[in-house]
């Protein structure tokens, strides 16, 4: 008799993205003016649960100050153009004007310029002068070289950000960064990203991570999923890591915020991320559409400049309006891509939610047809 045969495909676990779910209204509603979206994130006051991605086309010292005045927080990329060149603005213009077939070679050329240690304290000082805390992101390799300089330069929050953050990194050619040791000697909070795995997230929390960033490949300018074939849809990834956070706080009493990083374009998706357990979201391309963004209508991923295996691309996002309009309105469009904060506040009110934490009590349903049901005329059918 042939035994019962199973394969790996038979054991596939379903995973869900933002388009697969909807938030179900309950018994209560609230007035939008009574919704409090504020929190303390790694000791930094946040009026709204939105963090700008560490993308050159989104965050400069000037936009960091602007975003903080609007209640948000911006993360600047240590390995970006702002830390390689005293004045990177001519290089932004070159990237914008480059032909599609030439842009990757230009990236490789521009990002081959070494990071200047002298610019670290200067950029952090410029961010502070613009009125914002300084949140700096760098890869583990860069942290090994510049971590102490970032801390000494006065940064308020450090994000160790890699393609995939794991509980244990195996390498024979070099000594990997020892997270627990680095966190112990750091005088500022150290957040870690990116992961999609609950067990890895729990281990990173045990090693002292101040926050966990979730997302591998969902961003508009990222091609990791196509190039490497890896990634987990954001709803499942965030929910898994939020479960690890809840288990960790129950065991230790220390709360570690979870940030949904990537794949978010509209206000409704921010609300969904909060409902499945995120404390905040990190967005890039929606803010790259602002008149103040350094990319002037273009955006590109952090891994786009790789000289050997680019995992990002330059995309044209256009210019929609000011940063304030994109975050706080008024919106001139009906697709939820402007007045992001107003959309989250209105969603919370319709769900009877008055605090960020209360979002997690909202019922989440599997409803892939929710966005298209009854919308045939809108879709031109």
ChimeraX attribute file (.defattr): number of C-alpha atoms within 10 A of each C-alpha:
attribute: neighborCount
match mode: 1-to-1
recipient: residues
	/A:1	3
	/A:2	4
	/A:3	5
	/A:4	5
	/A:5	6
	/A:6	8
	/A:7	7
	/A:8	6
	/A:9	7
	/A:10	8
	/A:11	8
	/A:12	8
	/A:13	7
	/A:14	7
	/A:15	12
	/A:16	17
	/A:17	19
	/A:18	21
	/A:19	15
	/A:20	16
	/A:21	19
	/A:22	21
	/A:23	20
	/A:24	12
	/A:25	17
	/A:26	13
	/A:27	7
	/A:28	10
	/A:29	15
	/A:30	17
	/A:31	14
	/A:32	19
	/A:33	10
	/A:34	13
	/A:35	19
	/A:36	16
	/A:37	20
	/A:38	15
	/A:39	18
	/A:40	11
	/A:41	19
	/A:42	18
	/A:43	12
	/A:44	14
	/A:45	15
	/A:46	20
	/A:47	18
	/A:48	22
	/A:49	25
	/A:50	24
	/A:51	23
	/A:52	24
	/A:53	26
	/A:54	27
	/A:55	28
	/A:56	26
	/A:57	27
	/A:58	30
	/A:59	28
	/A:60	25
	/A:61	22
	/A:62	18
	/A:63	22
	/A:64	27
	/A:65	23
	/A:66	22
	/A:67	22
	/A:68	20
	/A:69	15
	/A:70	16
	/A:71	18
	/A:72	21
	/A:73	28
	/A:74	30
	/A:75	25
	/A:76	29
	/A:77	23
	/A:78	27
	/A:79	22
	/A:80	24
	/A:81	23
	/A:82	22
	/A:83	23
	/A:84	21
	/A:85	17
	/A:86	13
	/A:87	11
	/A:88	16
	/A:89	14
	/A:90	8
	/A:91	15
	/A:92	18
	/A:93	13
	/A:94	14
	/A:95	22
	/A:96	18
	/A:97	11
	/A:98	13
	/A:99	11
	/A:100	12
	/A:101	8
	/A:102	11
	/A:103	19
	/A:104	21
	/A:105	13
	/A:106	18
	/A:107	21
	/A:108	16
	/A:109	13
	/A:110	20
	/A:111	18
	/A:112	13
	/A:113	14
	/A:114	13
	/A:115	19
	/A:116	15
	/A:117	16
	/A:118	13
	/A:119	17
	/A:120	23
	/A:121	18
	/A:122	15
	/A:123	22
	/A:124	24
	/A:125	19
	/A:126	17
	/A:127	24
	/A:128	19
	/A:129	13
	/A:130	17
	/A:131	17
	/A:132	25
	/A:133	23
	/A:134	26
	/A:135	27
	/A:136	25
	/A:137	28
	/A:138	23
	/A:139	19
	/A:140	20
	/A:141	15
	/A:142	16
	/A:143	20
	/A:144	15
	/A:145	11
	/A:146	18
	/A:147	19
	/A:148	14
	/A:149	15
	/A:150	25
	/A:151	20
	/A:152	14
	/A:153	19
	/A:154	19
	/A:155	23
	/A:156	21
	/A:157	23
	/A:158	24
	/A:159	27
	/A:160	23
	/A:161	23
	/A:162	19
	/A:163	16
	/A:164	17
	/A:165	23
	/A:166	19
	/A:167	16
	/A:168	13
	/A:169	11
	/A:170	9
	/A:171	8
	/A:172	6
	/A:173	6
	/A:174	8
	/A:175	11
	/A:176	14
	/A:177	16
	/A:178	13
	/A:179	18
	/A:180	15
	/A:181	11
	/A:182	17
	/A:183	17
	/A:184	13
	/A:185	9
	/A:186	15
	/A:187	15
	/A:188	19
	/A:189	20
	/A:190	24
	/A:191	26
	/A:192	27
	/A:193	27
	/A:194	24
	/A:195	28
	/A:196	27
	/A:197	22
	/A:198	18
	/A:199	16
	/A:200	17
	/A:201	31
	/A:202	22
	/A:203	16
	/A:204	24
	/A:205	24
	/A:206	14
	/A:207	17
	/A:208	20
	/A:209	23
	/A:210	24
	/A:211	24
	/A:212	32
	/A:213	28
	/A:214	31
	/A:215	27
	/A:216	27
	/A:217	27
	/A:218	20
	/A:219	22
	/A:220	22
	/A:221	25
	/A:222	24
	/A:223	20
	/A:224	22
	/A:225	16
	/A:226	12
	/A:227	13
	/A:228	11
	/A:229	9
	/A:230	11
	/A:231	17
	/A:232	20
	/A:233	19
	/A:234	26
	/A:235	26
	/A:236	18
	/A:237	24
	/A:238	31
	/A:239	24
	/A:240	19
	/A:241	28
	/A:242	25
	/A:243	17
	/A:244	22
	/A:245	24
	/A:246	17
	/A:247	14
	/A:248	19
	/A:249	13
	/A:250	11
	/A:251	9
	/A:252	9
	/A:253	10
	/A:254	15
	/A:255	16
	/A:256	23
	/A:257	21
	/A:258	27
	/A:259	27
	/A:260	31
	/A:261	29
	/A:262	23
	/A:263	26
	/A:264	24
	/A:265	20
	/A:266	20
	/A:267	23
	/A:268	22
	/A:269	23
	/A:270	26
	/A:271	27
	/A:272	25
	/A:273	26
	/A:274	27
	/A:275	25
	/A:276	26
	/A:277	26
	/A:278	29
	/A:279	24
	/A:280	25
	/A:281	25
	/A:282	24
	/A:283	26
	/A:284	28
	/A:285	28
	/A:286	24
	/A:287	30
	/A:288	31
	/A:289	27
	/A:290	24
	/A:291	19
	/A:292	22
	/A:293	22
	/A:294	23
	/A:295	27
	/A:296	20
	/A:297	22
	/A:298	22
	/A:299	30
	/A:300	26
	/A:301	25
	/A:302	23
	/A:303	19
	/A:304	22
	/A:305	25
	/A:306	17
	/A:307	15
	/A:308	7
	/A:309	12
	/A:310	19
	/A:311	21
	/A:312	25
	/A:313	21
	/A:314	21
	/A:315	17
	/A:316	17
	/A:317	19
	/A:318	17
	/A:319	18
	/A:320	20
	/A:321	17
	/A:322	17
	/A:323	23
	/A:324	20
	/A:325	18
	/A:326	26
	/A:327	26
	/A:328	17
	/A:329	18
	/A:330	13
	/A:331	19
	/A:332	14
	/A:333	10
	/A:334	7
	/A:335	11
	/A:336	18
	/A:337	22
	/A:338	28
	/A:339	22
	/A:340	27
	/A:341	24
	/A:342	19
	/A:343	24
	/A:344	25
	/A:345	26
	/A:346	21
	/A:347	24
	/A:348	28
	/A:349	21
	/A:350	18
	/A:351	22
	/A:352	22
	/A:353	27
	/A:354	20
	/A:355	17
	/A:356	22
	/A:357	16
	/A:358	14
	/A:359	24
	/A:360	18
	/A:361	14
	/A:362	19
	/A:363	14
	/A:364	15
	/A:365	12
	/A:366	13
	/A:367	15
	/A:368	15
	/A:369	12
	/A:370	15
	/A:371	12
	/A:372	10
	/A:373	9
	/A:374	10
	/A:375	11
	/A:376	9
	/A:377	7
	/A:378	8
	/A:379	8
	/A:380	6
	/A:381	6
